[in-house]
């Protein structure tokens, strides 16, 4: 695979300085990733409406013991676009390229990123240990397919705020008050929030509006994998299942199903008070994250023989 190396980023806090590198996926698309730390390799893979920059606090918390690689999935940051022939196999091929280049055998993924590692573990023997934070899987594909259809229609009509509300409601990611608010008000508030973010955005910032089109691909892979828990009984990697006590019921159910089906479960941990964003960087939009707490469990899991 062709690669190049970038210089360390000096615009972040010292503990988060990183190098950038690239691999070329089989279809020719460039996949970029950040690298920091020293030791055995660990690849951290973000979820929907995120980029590599969403897990740099977690990466920094692991960097004293591991070499941490944090890819941008397609359509984000350092990486190239999705192709018209997209399927989850594209994501798996991207990660295979990174594992081949880095020699890493430990992986962590959250939400759709955890879905990708689950699928990858079926065919990539390089994955020896996988820590999965709330894989986004429904018991039946009909539910994610329904809100994917509505999301795509609203995006095609240029109704960005409406599409974002559909995404939040479908994935059950909004606060409880969302369910009590009329949809027109939610769309108005969402539209205002995105406009405000755009005005304050600095060069290099990845905004909600920029990330919105990538939700199509996240929902497509969630739809493709939902309802197929039995497929993962062939996973040979050792798996640690992680989640938050405040997360939606369907995510907890997915962990329960995986705990029963996966042949090599190292354990299941529920973090009190955390939700689906528990592993992500603490920020203005994610005040409930606690990457240091999650890092403690990852360090323990990845350090075990």
ZAMARGU-4260 file (C-alpha; in steps of 0.2 Angstrom, whole numbers, plus 5000, padded with zeros to 4 digits):
<rodrens>
0) 5000/5000/5000 | 5006/5017/4996 | 5009/5028/5011 | 5015/5046/5015 | 5019/5053/5032
5) 5014/5070/5038 | 5022/5082/5051 | 5016/5082/5069 | 5000/5093/5072 | 5005/5108/5082
10) 4988/5116/5084 | 4982/5104/5098 | 4987/5102/5116 | 5004/5094/5119 | 4997/5078/5125
15) 4987/5076/5109 | 5001/5080/5096 | 5001/5067/5082 | 5008/5062/5066 | 4997/5059/5051
20) 4999/5044/5038 | 4989/5037/5024 | 4985/5021/5016 | 4977/5017/4999 | 4962/5006/4999
25) 4959/4993/4986 | 4948/5004/4976 | 4961/5018/4976 | 4953/5029/4989 | 4965/5037/5002
30) 4962/5033/5020 | 4971/5045/5033 | 4974/5041/5051 | 4982/5050/5066 | 4996/5041/5076
35) 5003/5044/5093 | 5011/5035/5107 | 5023/5020/5109 | 5020/5001/5111 | 5009/4988/5104
40) 4997/4995/5091 | 4978/4999/5094 | 4967/5006/5081 | 4952/5017/5087 | 4937/5018/5075
45) 4924/5032/5078 | 4906/5031/5075 | 4892/5041/5066 | 4893/5060/5066 | 4911/5059/5072
50) 4929/5059/5064 | 4946/5054/5071 | 4946/5070/5081 | 4932/5064/5091 | 4943/5051/5101
55) 4959/5060/5103 | 4957/5061/5122 | 4955/5042/5123 | 4970/5040/5111 | 4980/5052/5123
60) 4975/5042/5138 | 4982/5026/5130 | 4997/5033/5122 | 5010/5030/5136 | 5007/5011/5134
65) 5002/5009/5116 | 5005/5016/5098 | 4987/5022/5094 | 4981/5024/5077 | 4965/5034/5074
70) 4958/5034/5056 | 4946/5045/5048 | 4932/5035/5040 | 4928/5039/5022 | 4920/5056/5019
75) 4929/5064/5034 | 4945/5073/5038 | 4960/5065/5030 | 4951/5052/5021 | 4943/5051/5003
80) 4925/5050/4998 | 4913/5035/4998 | 4911/5026/4981 | 4895/5023/4972 | 4898/5005/4975
85) 4899/5006/4994 | 4895/4992/5005 | 4902/4987/5022 | 4915/4978/5013 | 4923/4994/5008
90) 4924/4999/5027 | 4932/4982/5031 | 4944/4984/5016 | 4949/5001/5023 | 4953/4994/5040
95) 4962/4979/5033 | 4974/4991/5024 | 4977/5000/5040 | 4980/4984/5050 | 4992/4978/5037
100) 5002/4995/5037 | 5003/4996/5056 | 5004/4978/5061 | 4991/4982/5075 | 4981/4967/5082
105) 4970/4977/5095 | 4955/4987/5089 | 4942/4998/5097 | 4926/5004/5089 | 4911/5014/5095
110) 4893/5012/5087 | 4895/5010/5068 | 4914/5009/5071 | 4911/4994/5082 | 4899/4987/5068
115) 4914/4988/5056 | 4926/4979/5068 | 4913/4965/5071 | 4911/4962/5052 | 4930/4963/5049
120) 4933/4951/5063 | 4924/4938/5053 | 4937/4938/5039 | 4953/4947/5046 | 4964/4936/5057
125) 4975/4951/5061 | 4961/4956/5074 | 4966/4947/5090 | 4957/4958/5102 | 4942/4969/5099
130) 4934/4981/5112 | 4917/4986/5106 | 4907/5001/5113 | 4889/4999/5110 | 4888/4992/5092
135) 4873/5000/5083 | 4863/4985/5079 | 4844/4983/5080 | 4835/4966/5082 | 4827/4968/5065
140) 4833/4978/5049 | 4816/4985/5046 | 4818/4999/5059 | 4834/5007/5053 | 4828/5004/5035
145) 4813/5015/5038 | 4822/5030/5045 | 4836/5028/5032 | 4823/5029/5018 | 4816/5045/5026
150) 4833/5052/5030 | 4838/5050/5011 | 4822/5058/5005 | 4824/5073/5016 | 4842/5075/5011
155) 4838/5074/4993 | 4825/5088/4996 | 4838/5099/5004 | 4829/5098/5021 | 4845/5096/5031
160) 4838/5100/5048 | 4823/5088/5045 | 4835/5075/5040 | 4846/5077/5056 | 4830/5076/5067
165) 4826/5060/5058 | 4843/5053/5061 | 4843/5058/5080 | 4825/5051/5082 | 4829/5035/5073
170) 4845/5032/5082 | 4837/5037/5099 | 4852/5049/5102 | 4843/5065/5108 | 4839/5069/5126
175) 4822/5063/5133 | 4814/5080/5130 | 4816/5077/5112 | 4801/5065/5113 | 4790/5079/5121
180) 4794/5092/5108 | 4784/5095/5092 | 4795/5090/5076 | 4794/5108/5069 | 4802/5115/5084
185) 4816/5102/5084 | 4819/5106/5066 | 4820/5124/5070 | 4832/5122/5084 | 4843/5110/5075
190) 4844/5122/5060 | 4849/5136/5071 | 4862/5126/5080 | 4870/5121/5063 | 4870/5139/5057
195) 4878/5144/5073 | 4891/5131/5072 | 4895/5136/5054 | 4898/5154/5058 | 4910/5149/5072
200) 4919/5136/5062 | 4938/5138/5060 | 4948/5131/5045 | 4949/5112/5047 | 4934/5110/5059
205) 4922/5096/5054 | 4904/5103/5056 | 4888/5094/5058 | 4883/5100/5041 | 4898/5093/5033
210) 4896/5076/5042 | 4877/5075/5038 | 4879/5066/5021 | 4890/5052/5029 | 4875/5047/5040
215) 4868/5038/5024 | 4882/5026/5025 | 4881/5023/5043 | 4863/5019/5042 | 4866/5008/5027
220) 4879/4997/5037 | 4868/4997/5052 | 4853/4991/5041 | 4864/4978/5033 | 4870/4970/5049
225) 4854/4972/5060 | 4845/4956/5064 | 4860/4945/5059 | 4868/4942/5076 | 4870/4924/5073
230) 4883/4928/5059 | 4895/4934/5073 | 4896/4916/5081 | 4911/4914/5069 | 4921/4928/5076
235) 4937/4921/5083 | 4944/4937/5091 | 4943/4940/5110 | 4930/4953/5112 | 4927/4965/5127
240) 4909/4972/5127 | 4907/4990/5133 | 4892/5002/5136 | 4884/5015/5146 | 4870/5014/5159
245) 4861/5029/5151 | 4861/5022/5133 | 4845/5017/5123 | 4838/5000/5127 | 4841/4993/5109
250) 4860/4996/5112 | 4860/4987/5128 | 4850/4973/5119 | 4863/4972/5106 | 4876/4969/5119
255) 4866/4956/5127 | 4864/4947/5111 | 4882/4948/5107 | 4887/4942/5124 | 4877/4926/5121
260) 4883/4923/5103 | 4901/4928/5102 | 4912/4913/5106 | 4926/4922/5115 | 4919/4936/5126
265) 4932/4943/5139 | 4919/4952/5148 | 4905/4965/5148 | 4906/4982/5157 | 4893/4995/5159
270) 4899/5012/5164 | 4887/5020/5177 | 4881/5037/5171 | 4888/5036/5153 | 4879/5036/5137
275) 4883/5032/5119 | 4896/5046/5119 | 4905/5039/5134 | 4921/5035/5125 | 4921/5051/5114
280) 4930/5067/5119 | 4923/5079/5132 | 4917/5094/5122 | 4903/5107/5122 | 4892/5095/5112
285) 4897/5080/5122 | 4898/5084/5140 | 4894/5067/5146 | 4910/5058/5139 | 4923/5050/5150
290) 4937/5044/5139 | 4949/5042/5154 | 4937/5029/5162 | 4935/5019/5146 | 4954/5020/5143
295) 4956/5011/5160 | 4947/4996/5154 | 4955/4996/5137 | 4972/4996/5145 | 4968/4981/5156
300) 4960/4972/5141 | 4974/4975/5128 | 4988/4972/5141 | 4982/4955/5146 | 4991/4940/5137
</rodrens>
